[in-house]
Amino acid sequence: MVFTPENVLLVGSLIWFVSIVLSKTGYRFGIPVLLVFLLVGMLLGVDGIGIKFDNYKYAQIIGMVALSIILFTGGMDTKFSDVKPILAPGTVLSTLGVLLTTLFTGFFIYGISHTFSHVIQIPLTFALLLAATMSSTDSASVFNILRSQKMGLRNKLQPLLEFESGSNDPMAYMLTIVMIQIINGGETSDVNAWNIVLDFLVQFGFGLGFGFALGKLCVWVINKIDLQNKSLYPILMLSVIFIIFSLTNLFNGNGYLAVYVAGIVMGNSKLVENKNINSFLDGITWFVQIVMFLVLGLLVNPHEMFKIALPALIVGLFVIFIGRPLAVWLCLLPFKGIRRRAKTFISWVGLRGAAPIIFATYPVVEGVEGGEFIFNMVFFITLTSLIIQGTTIPKVANWLRLSTEKDDGPENFGVDIPEELNTVLQQQIVVNEAYLKDYPLPEGTLVMIVERRNKYIVPNGQLFLKKGDKLLLISAKKDETEESQKTFTFLDRISKIRSKRN
């Protein structure tokens, strides 16, 4: 085939289409959807169909764009009320947990390098660099698996795992960059403990500060700009993501942390066209995930992984069963409220994915000797993690008795009320049968819709509510109700005073 623009578009569209169709089959058999895209990319590569792609720099840029959108969308979907109770343990896991995982894994790699000296014979700094690139859990994989499975998690585990995966990439990124500087600098390197601590404080401080401040600023801008074409709001939001990421990096802050924090700020604020923005972000997030995993699959040459398969498998199993669990249990020692079963599950959801593979491109791009070896090792370990951990998360949650049934229907029956109306939508399941007119409801609350056996009823007072019916309730926000009640009471008192005088 001659690769004209039309043929490239045709082939690209077919690859895209086939990947999505295969993902449905993978989901049916419990295979993580993103693993399917990764495997499709490998099949299309030089050892498969024969498409050659070996530009690590382009892959890095694609990954940077994709991770920015994924982290921002994850932040938008995170309710601060859910994050607040787990903020302390989540922060410890995303910082100290990543550092401990790097140290445990790095020393283990250095130790086994003497056993596999015919395959790998590396200094300690190189071993720590390899460990740093894969020390964080992957936000794309964690968000995708936890939110696509038809289950819930007890004890605030889902927000804790999502917060950790969304906020631990900066630590892994910083450790990767520091180790590259040490290796490339050699004896002349000016990297020392003080510089590392200072860089850490700058990256995290500016990442948090810029994310919060720019998030607040963007909320104000989006609400005040009053675009005539409402379809432009989602596009405006996309530009906001890249501005926050780039501007934070320009001031040596961590852009990944900034976009995640900004997402949380904006997701917990009133935004015009919020529903359209969220729908757009969900779609574009899937798009960039597919592109990113296909590109990363194309980038690897499977035949190069055969000679490192055994040591990579051993390292991968160490991270899954020893390195990650040991780091998690040590980090969570001060938090007595987190039980053993929860710690075990947190240890198991240490998924590797796109983020570690993208971080593994940095040594190659920066010219570190043996950079391709690091990339192949991390890629193999990521496959191991997605196959062993990614396919068993629901089973492990059930085994540990941490899973709950999750309502698979649309939230609030798909009804969306403009925030300007200052109302709250809630769902309630009928326990005691009664006519609607006799059903006990809080003052100022109305029943909008009744769902019965997947059918929807617009009710009136004569409707007989049956056990198991699901009600969609609408009421004024608490502060608005209280304010209205105070105003009514004040006016009532004035009216009584006047009537007495008369």
N, C-alpha and C positions, 0 to 999 in steps of 0.2 A: 504493500500500500504506500502511495506517495502521501507524505504528511503535509497536506494543504491545511489552511485554517479551518476549512469545512470538515475535513477528516478528523482533525484534532478535536474539534467540538463534538463530532459524532462519537468518537472513541471515549472522550471524557464523560459524555452524558451516559453512554452505555455502562461504563465502569461505575458511575454514580448510581445508576438505576439498579444494576446487579447487586451492588453492595447493600443497598437498602432492602432489597428482596431477601438476600441471604441473612440479613440481620434478623428478620422475622423468624426464619427457621432456627437461628441460633438462640433467640429468646425462648422459643418453644422447648428447647432442650437444656435450658438453664445456662447457656453460654453468654458471657457478657457481650453486649452489642458492639462495644468498641474493640473487643478482641477480634471480632469478625472482620471489621474494617482493616485492622492491622494485618490479619492473615491474607485478606484480599490484596492489599498492597504488596505483600511479599510474593504472592503468586503472579503478580503483574511484573515483578522485577526481573533482573538479569538471569536469575535461576528459574524463572517461570516463563512467562510469555516473551520476555526479553526487553522490556522497557528499561532503558538505562537512565538512572538519576543518581548522581553522586555529589550534588552541591550541598554541602553541610550548611553553608551560610544561608542559602535560600530556605532550607528546612528550618533553620533557627529563627529566621524572620517570620515564617508562616506560623511556627509554634508560638512565638512571642505575641503575635496578633490574636491567635486562637485562645491562648491562656488568658489574655486580658479580658476578652469577651466572656469566657467561661467563668472566671472569677467574679467579674462584675455581676453577671446574671445570677450566680450563686448567692452573692451578697444581697441582691434585690429580693430574692426569694426567702431570705432569712429574716425572721421576725426578732426584733431586739428583745422582746419579752421572753422568747425562747432561749436566746443567747445569754442573757444576763445571769441566770443561775449557774451556767457552766463556763463563764468567762475566765475564771481563775484556772481551773484545770485545763481548759482548752489552750490558754496562753502558755502554760508550762509545757504541755505536750508539743506545741508548735515551735518552741524555742529550745528548751533544755532537752526535750525528747529527741529532736533532730540531731542535736550535738552528741548525745549519748549513743544514738544509733550509729552515727558516723564513727565514733571512737571504737565501739565494740566491733563493728563490721570491719573497720580499717585494720585493727590489730589482728583480727581473725584472718583477713586476706593476706596480711604480711606473714602470718604464721604458716599458712598452708602453701605459700609460694615456694617454700623450701621443699615441700613434698612434691609439688608439680614443677620442679625447676626446669624440666624440659619444655614446659608450656609457658609458664610465667615465673619470672625471677625479677622481683621488683623491690625497690626501696620503700621504706615506711611512708615517705611523703606521697609517693605514687599510689600506695594502697589507700591512704586516707583520702586522696582525690577521688579515686574510684568509689569509695564508700560515700563521700559527700554528694556525688552526683545522684545517688539513688537513696538518699537518706530521708526524703520527704514522701508522704503519701500523695497520690495524684488526685487533684480536685475533680478533674473530668471523670475519672473512673468512679470515685466515691459518690459524687453527685448523681451520676447516671445510674449506678446500680441501686443505691438506696432509694431513689425516687421512682425507679421503674418497677421495682418489685412490689407485688401486692401484699405488703405487710407493713406494720408499724413497729416501733421499738419502744420499750418501756424505759423509764428512768432518765428521760431527756437524752438518750444515747444518740438519736439521729442529729439533733442540733450540735451536740458535742463533736461527733465525727465529722460533720460538714464544716464546722468552724475550724477544727484542727487542719483538715485538708485544704481549706481555703486560705489559711494564714501561715502554713508552715513552709510554703515554697520560698519566701524571702530568706529564711535561715539557710536552707539548702543552697540557694543561689549564692549567698554571701560566702558560705564555706567553700563552695566550688571555685569561686573567683579568687579567694585568698590562697587556696592550695595551688592554683595555677600560677599565681604571682610568686609563691615560694619556689616552685619547681623551675619556672622560667628565669627567675632572678638568681638562682644558685647561691653562691657565697656572697654575691654583691647585693642580695635582696635586702631592702630596708624594712621588710615586713616583720614586725615583732608583736608581742602580746598586747602592748599598748595600742598600736595601730589597728590591730584586729578588733579590740574592744571599742575604740573610737569609731571605726567603720561600722560596727554593729549598731552603735547608738545613733549614728547619723542616718543609716539606712532605715532603721525601724522608727526613729523619731520623726524624720521627714516623711516617711511613708504613712504613718498614722496621722500626722499633722496635715499634710497635703490632702490625704484622702478625706478627712473629716471636713476641712475648710472648703475644699473644692466641691465636695458633695453638697454642702449647704449652699454654696454659691450657685451651683448648677440647678438646684431646686428652685431658687429664687428666679433665676434667668428663665427657666422653662415655664414657670407659672406666670411670668410677667410678659413674655415675648408676644403672646397672642397671635400665633400664625394663622393665617386665613385658610391655608391648606393643611388640614389636620393630619394628612398622611406624612407630612414632613417631620412630625414630632419624633417618631422612632429613628429616622435618619439623623436628626439632631442629637438624639441620645447616643447613637453610635459614635458620632464625632466627639462627644463629651468623654466617652471611655478612652479614646486615644489621646485626647488632650491631657487628661488626668495622668495617664501612664507616662507619656512623653515628658510632660512638665516636671513630674516628680523625679524622673531619671535625670533630667537636666540639672537638678539641684542635688544630685547624688543620693536621693532618697530611693526607696524600693518601690518601683512602679506596680509590681504585682500586689503588694500589700495595700497600696494606695487605692487601686481600683476596687479591691474587695471591700475595704472600709467605706469608700464612696458608695458602693452598691448597697451596703447595709443602711447608710444614712439616707439615701434616696428612696430605698424600698420601704423605709419606715416613715416617710414624709408624704404629705398630700401632693400629688402630681396631676396636672391636667393630662387627659388622654392616657391615663395610667394603664387601662386595659389594652389599648392598642400597642403601647410601648412594650408591655410584658409579652404579648403575643408575638410581636416582632422579634424580641430578644430570644424567646424560646426557639423560634425557627432558625435564627441566625446562629444560635449556639450549636444546634444540631449540625448546621452546615459546616461550621469551622471545625467541629469535632471530626466529622467525616473526612474533610480535606486533610486535617492534621494527621490522623491515623493512617490514611492512605499514603500520604507523602512519607511518613516515617517508615511505613512498610516497604515502600519503594527504595528507601535509602539503604536498607540493610541488604547484604549479600549472604543468604543462608549458608552457602558452602564455606564461608569464612568462619562461621560459628561452630562448625563440627569439631575443630581442634580444641576449642575452649569450652565445649559443652559440659564436660565432667566437672572442671573446677567452677564453672558458672552455676551449675546445678547445686553444687555443695554450698557455694556462697548464698545462693537464693534460698535454700532450705535453712541455712543458718539465720538469715534475716527474718524469715517467716516464723521459725520456731524458737529462736533464742534471742537474737539481737533486738528485734522490735518488742517482743514481750518483756524482756528485761528492762528496756528503757521505759516502757509504759508503766510497769509496776513500780519502778523507782520514782518516777515523776508523780505518781498518784498516791504515794505513801502518806503525804500530809492530808489528803482528802478522805477522811474516814467515812463519809457518806456514800462513796462509790464502792460497791460490793465486789467480791471476787469474780462473780459471773460476768459483771459488767466490764471489769478489767480484762478478763479473758477475751471477751468479744471485741473490745477496743483494740487489743493486741492483734486479733485476727483480721480486722479491717484495716490492715496496713498496706493497702493496695499500691503497687507500683504501676505506672502507666506512662502517659505522654510526657509529663513534667520531667521525670528522671531521664527519659530518652533525649529530650530537648537539652537538658543540662549536660548530658553526655556529649553533645555536639560542641560545647565550648572548648574542651581540650583540643579537639581537632582543628577548629577555627583559629585558636590561639597558638597553634603549632607545637603543642606539647608532644614530645616523642612518645609514641605508643598510644596516641589519642584514639586511633581506630580500634585498638584492642579494648580500650575503655568503653567505646560505643558498643562494640559487639557484646561485651560482657553484660552491660546494663540492659541491652535489648533482650538478651536471653533470659536474664533474671526477671525482667518485666513480663515476658511471656509466661515464665514459671509462676509468678505471682497471680496473674490474671486467670491462669488455668486452675491453680490449686485453691486460691482464696476467692477469686471472683465468682467461681461456679458453686461455691459452697456456703456463701454468706447466709442465705435463708435457712439452710439446714442447721448451721451452727447456732443461729439465733433461736430456732425452735428447740434445739438440743439443750441450750442454756436457759430455756423458758423465758426469753426476753422479747419474743415477738408477739404482736397483737394483730388482730384483724384490722385491716385498713379499708375505709370506705373508698371504693373504686370509682364512684360517681363523681361528676363535676361538683366543685365546691359551691355551696349555696344554690344547687340546681342550675348553675350557669347564669344565675341572675346577677347583674351588676348594677349597683346603685351609685350615682355620682356622689363623690365625697362632700360636695357643697351642700347636700341635703342634711348632713350631720346625723345620719342614721346608722344603725348597726343591724346587720343580718346575722341570725343565729339559726342553728338546726336543733331540733329536739325530737326524740322518739317517744311516741305515745305508749304509756305503760298501763294506765287505767282507762278503759273505754268510757266514752261519754259523748253527748252532743256538744258541738263546738261552742254553743252559747253557754254551756255549763262547765266548759273545760277551764281549769284554773290557770290564768296567765297573769304575769306581772302587770301592774298598772302602766298604761301607755304602750302596750305591746299588742300587735295584730298578727294574725296568721295570714300570710300571703298565698302560699301554695301548700298543698298536701300531696306527698308522694305515696302511692299505694301500689305495690307490686309493679314497679317501674312505669306506672301511669301517673299523670299529674292532674290534680283536681283544683280548680279555683273554688274555694269554699264559701259557704254562707253559714249563718248560725244554726241551720237545720241539719247540717252535715253530721252524721254519726261517725266519730273517730274510733277506729279499731286499733287494737293492740298491734304495735309494730309499724303503724303509720309514721311517716317522717314529716315533720312540720318545718316550714321555713317561716321564721318569725322576723318581724321588723319592729324596731323601737328606736326612739330618740337616744342619742348618746347621753351617758350619765350626767356629764357636766352640763349639757344643754337642758336636760330634764330638770336638774336641780336649780339651774338659773331661772328657768321658766316658772318653776314652783315658787321660788323666792319672789319673783316679780309679781306673780299672781297674789301671793300672800300679802305683799306690801300694798298693792292696789286695793285688795279687799279690806285691809285695815283702814286705809284712807277713806274708802267708801262708807265704812261703818261709823267713823268719826264724824264725817259730814252729815250722815243721816241723824246722828244723835244731836248734832248742833241744830239741825233743822227742826 
